[in-house]
Structures are given as structure tokens and as C-alpha cells.
Amino acid sequence: MSTELSELKARYERLCLLHQVGNVIHSTLEPQPALQLIVSEAVRLMRATSGSAALVNPTSGFLEIQAAVDLPAAASELKLRVGEGITGWVARHGKPARVGDVTQDPRYIMVRRTIRSELAVPLEVNGEVRGVLNVDSERADAFSADDQELLEALARQAAAVIHNTWLYEQSRLKARLLETLVSVGQTINSTFSLDDALQVVTREACVLMRAKVGSLMLLDESRHWLELRASHGAGAAYTNKPRLSVEESLLGIVARRKKPIQVENVQTSTRYQNLDVARKEGLVSLLSVPLLFGVQAIGTLSVYTSAPYHFSNEEIKILSALAELSAIAIEKARLYERIVAVEEQLRQNEKLSVIGLLAAEVAHEIRNPLTVMKMLYHSLDLKFPAGDPRAKDAAIMGQKMDHLNRIVQQILDFTRVAEPQLTEVNLNQLIDDLGLLTRHKLVAQKIKIVRDLQPDLPLVTADGTQLEQAFLNLTLNAVEAMPAGGQLTIATRLQRPPRAAGTLTSQVIIEFTDTGEGMTEAQRRQVFQSVLTTTKKRGTGLGLAIVKRVVEVHQGSIEVTSRRGAGTTFRLILPVK
């Protein structure tokens, strides 16, 4: 009876202890503190000399000590293969091991000479061994069957805690990832500078991965070199290091193979090129992932820690996701820089068109008096005696007037508006493309663009290039009219003829309305006048003349309504055939 009472009492005490331990280890959701609490309580309950929790690294497959109590510093760095040592045996077989004298067990790997006995039990999460909980003692046969039962019960609690903390950490990482992706996306969408986008990506990668230094390297045009384009947390030694060869460097392997690489300690790695830089900057563990756009690598995104660290699969996926977004952002920024260049080229094309128009008008103005001069010259019928030098002079005058006439004719032929190359054109798409081309200028001028486009607008038969030039001129004209910023509204709509109109065709209306300075009545009447008589104060005053010519070539018309201080509306009317 007394024996049964003693056993019940001992069991009750163990249950109380487990309850107390459960309260303690459930007091945190942080993985590392939770593990440390578990090991501390195991050592206390088992009256052990030391203890540890070794978890299987999902990336390397090694058992790595994640928490320890009273182990030598060197032991904390110990890594075991599954199956190696008593700990590895427990991990492989999923069974506890209670060893009364470790010196007699061939599986034992010595950590401390004074240790005599060991008790190790598996940590199982959802039926899978994810680690081992160990306690050691300097006493032989220090652990009993009851101790083993108690440690197994503790391990079951610990496994649940580990599982919950992992789930919590993964959820937190995913939440941070989503926040970072949203932040990066918003920042990238608000900036048009490639360098700004790269700096944002690098900074956010450091924050997300809790890293000491982050760097972003891009392949040059030859794709033989990786060049540092952005960094965060790095000192002069790192930022001034030379570019890396794709064929010979560690990060070059990342770009070539398009797969992540991690190095536990770059200061001792034979593959890392800049060992002196790593030591000066205090860089230890490295994770580098490729920047992939489609199937092509365009660079690498890397983070460094200041202490030894092994990045989990989840962390590798997170940084890879950020790298994927970053690659899209980089290509977007590069595309935008090309768009800016195209916009400038279009602006230059406008100037060339203007020069051609000016040349045509000058030639036309010259031709009229030249024609009169030729008529008068021939009417004079200048005939001089043989040998009179004036005869030669008169002949030269006639030749030079003919020469001038040929030059004028060549200019007029060259500048004559070409017949439009007619195709089916989507005006709404043309306007959307125009918004992309002029976005940088509009943002710089603090001008908001509003599109009010009829969605079912029919296609028109037109020359898309010529219409794009006309729309660009109207947009740039609006920008000049709003030097302090404002709003440009571009609207399209279909205007059908009245039923009683008979054979009249439908028309598409395109309106460009700005909130600028507006025009006086005199300015409005002269707005489409010839180049040589324009009264425009700013700019060339030539773009609107070009617009009018393009619209008329398309058998359309253009109107303008404006009032001083109340903005201007240009209305283009094109027939729908």
C-alpha cells in the first residue's frame, strides 16, 4: 500500500513539475528563448550537469545545437550527421537512449571528459523527428527510468512548443515579407530612378532578413562582370571593392547557376574573393540569391550577418521573393529610362518637323518674289552687243535665278506632308501609350493627368505615328500653359450623326483640356497661324501648326475654346469610316 502511495505521490509530483514547466515554456513564442527555457528546465528537473537541444537543419540535414546549458563553448558549434553519436542515433531511430556509462558506449562523442552518463529523447513534430533533447551528468547511472519518462513527457511538451514557435515565426516572417513587398512596391511605383529603386530594395532586404549589410550587384552589358549598384550598412572597404568576375567569383556562381548560395563564414571560405573586406567590415554569414527577370539572371541580391547564422529554407524563399520583385522593379526602371529617352527623341523629332515647316514657309515666301523677279527679268529682254561684259552678267543673273528656283522647289518637295499610312488605330491605346511617354515630364511639372476615355470607342482609319505626334504636341503645349502645375484631361467619345442627317458619318471627338493660363481672343484666333506670324511668348509656336496639318490630312478638323485664366480645350474631330 505504501509503495503504491509513493508511486502515486511521485507521479503527482512529476505531473505538477510538468505543469509548472509547461507554464514556463509556453510563456514565449520566440523560438530561441523557448528552446533555452526547455533546456534549462530539463537540466533542473533531471538534476543534470548540462543539457542541450539539437535540431535538424532542413537545409543541410545536420543536427545543430540551438540551445545549451553549461556546455563548453566549442560544443555549441558541434554539428552531427543524423546517426552520428548518441544524439544522432536517437534522431535516426526516433527512440530514447539512456546510457549509464558513456565511456563504454561506442556511439558517444566526447564533449567533456568528466561526463559519465547521458539521457537523450527525440523531439517529434507531427510524427517526424525534428531534433533531440539531451541531458548529461558527471555521475554514472545518473538517470532512472522515471527520469526518462519525465524527460519524454517534457520533450512532447517541448515539441509542441517548438512547432508553435516555428509556426509563429513563419507567420511573422510572412507578415514581414508582405509588409516589405507592399512597401517596396509602393516606393518603386513612386520613383522613376533606377538608383533609388535599387537602394530601396537593398535597404528592405537588410531589414527583412535582420542583416548587417545588404548589397545588390548587376551584370554589365557584356555579362562578364558584376558591378555593385546599391548597398545598405556597408562601409568604405565594401563599397570600394572592385567589380566581380562572373566566371571566377562566388556571386558569379549565383548569377550563372540562377540558384541561391549561402556561406556560413565568408571570412574562412576559400570561395569568397574579398576576405580582407569581410574581416574589416565584420561580415560572417552570407546569403545570395539571383535577380531573375523571366529566365535571365540580371544580378544578385545578398545579405550578410555579423555572427554565424544558417538561413532556413523559409528565409531563402523570402529573399528570393524579394529578389523577384526587385528584378521586375529594375526592369521597370530601365524601361522607364528608355521611355524618357524616347520622349526626348520625340521632342527632337518635333523640332525637326518644325524646322521642316519653317523651311517650307520660308521657301514659299521666297518663291513669290523670285517668280516676280524672273518675270521682270525676261520682260526686260536684255540684249547687249557682242563683247559687251554686261551680256555675260545678264546671263549669270538668269542662271542664278533658275538655281534659286530649283532650291526652293526641292525644299517644298522635301517638306511636303507625306500621305498618311492608313491602318486601323485604337485611339484610347494611343492615348495610354502617350501617357507613359510623357509621365516623367508631367510628374516633374506637378501636372495630374486624367483620362476620360469611352471604352467602346470604334477604331479609326489613320496614320498612328502622325496622330501620336499631334497628341504629343498638344500635351506639351498644355504643359507649357501650366508652369505652376495643374490638370490635363484627355477625353474621347463617339458622336453619331442625327437620324435625319442622312449619309453623314459618325465622328470621334478627342479633347485635350488644361487648367492653364488660357488665351485672349486675339491669341485664340492666331493659334493655328503660320509659323512666321505666331505671337506665342514661350516655345517655338510651331507645334499647333503641325497638329492642324496632321488633322486636315486625315480629313478632320480642330477647334479651340479658351478663356484667359480659365484654361484651354483643343477638340480634334476625326471621321469614322
Steps between C-alpha positions, in 0.01 A plus 500: 500500500778737595682415175194585292457821697863592439463434127182706485671777690801490268272503195305791645823690560611434140166622369531814712851551372386455141216744558743755644744446216217529249404837643861615473577382147165623367583848626667601173446451130856595410679184372838555662377601849249213494773245423726646766220476757434137405864400544533692827193330646617158379838544673328619819245218511756231419757646742740479207840658452425637152248475221425596142236505228627404155273556202527357149588777256256449209751642253817311595347202679746539792405499865595841635489609864250784527490535879734378775561523876852468645654355185853602395504775236656265245218248553241758397658505153479121468307366199402136470370298212179313570622165635825640639553482878231416754308812398514405132390143585192632680420729204529214252303237694253727676559317828641623835849401614595472869872430543631436853870514399577685179862385506375150423272604215669510157239745373604773743687804372687663784402856579635524853738250664313500832165392352400145599134455410259635241127497439370599156143497369361590157308819429219400264283747314202351315658154515834616359819520707610864482763493773632347822481616863813399699603511866844392630638429844844457654351215706479148363147359466364843586167453323225253586209361302276754673736776388477369146120497518501854637742624233291335227192678635694824506619435143140457387416838652816647355419365152159665512661827610764474228230433242297800618802729509599391151149564374504837673840588359397395149181704529698796624751465219221478246330804651828691488550381144156624395558833673839529333366407158221754534747764618745422222223495242363836613845657510597363161175620343563848640856530369628499145871486583675166463751590772219591742322171429819300562567681827147431624529130415835463676387681814180297526692174451722590797203587719305192398787257562636688805837517326802721566573579135304466178623542145356489151723429201399515134655341195659744260415505130766240422358269772857424605508722810286562806502865605386630840203729441352536852589413859363550850703495822830458314816697570755645261698176478198319358365775274843560346579137423560416132235348278468122496564261215197289418724204415726513805301640793263338748220743414570430134398139569165630629446694177618216275310217668198717589483339844550635855825443686571538870836497676519457876818707537638700209809589705620139482350400164743417222234594242447856623727746319510800733613348830671819619184700432289247690729522803514879495123527470426222751307288248442137592209305348385568144180428311493597134209447260478570127299786355297327231295674235325229303764232448794739499713597799571874516692511829511386864346612829711416807474541877773452761467438874750606766493158673489139379153424373335232288215632287191278493315392187225743593746790518654400166152498344424841651817663368444333162147644489637845574766450232233404248304818574824696488589363157161614370556841659845528345370416156215747553748772592717413201196505274401836640847641430462380142154661487649829614757468222225428247305800628804720444543349155137580421562853620796523264285359220251777571778756466606343171140512380485862603821578314356332193180700530699819544713416197187438296350833598826684434530329162141590419558864597819511289336342197244779458746790463737274307227425246437874458874561456520234228199641318643851508842374393359326192274795417801730490638287214854615578714477183847649481750533215757228452794550726300707748578357853142579608376215277691250712369663822139480377544132412643423847205679663256281306692184593507590870127573509438159343733348762310669783171377355628139493612527867161636606323220312721234664421641848128504427512143366700379802276664762169413338284310752517133412186311423393318817560126521148399592428215740236420761601706808378463860496860621457407868810278485688778323411740783601245767837454330538876482442521878786257553730701277425834668462374859840620614447852365150525648619386844794741488263786412251394774230440241230240564372316195138382487378268226127495423499250215186343358564125534315385186656762272521366143827473313582781259683475171809715546878522514578413863845661491369833372215504753743415781713798393192725505390373845853548634507860376167573669624347826825698496304814414284438810812453715632837386164657585521374862844607629382475864331161454137408445288236333487372144183312406496290183155382397367296209144435388304390198265750343233346279317712238130576548268252330366774276850578376492229239845393383714684758759276666575461869787695649748443781564799727834529683531785750810629678395731787753675724457721806767742386517871431257496208512734200362833401262517207779635278731217596226243442439630145871481417578169670512299174661776292812439299835468668632834392209695648457327837466718810578230755719636780657170606626210292513486123132547427529237230343189652137607452558575134626144460196365687264687268676366190489139631129524584415649161698228319271253681195691369420619849480836672627662819337762721618695801303660782680703763451779747770698676567347841257208443702253294482378142334212314618370164239284329602265218224359280584196287261313271421133563509318169 
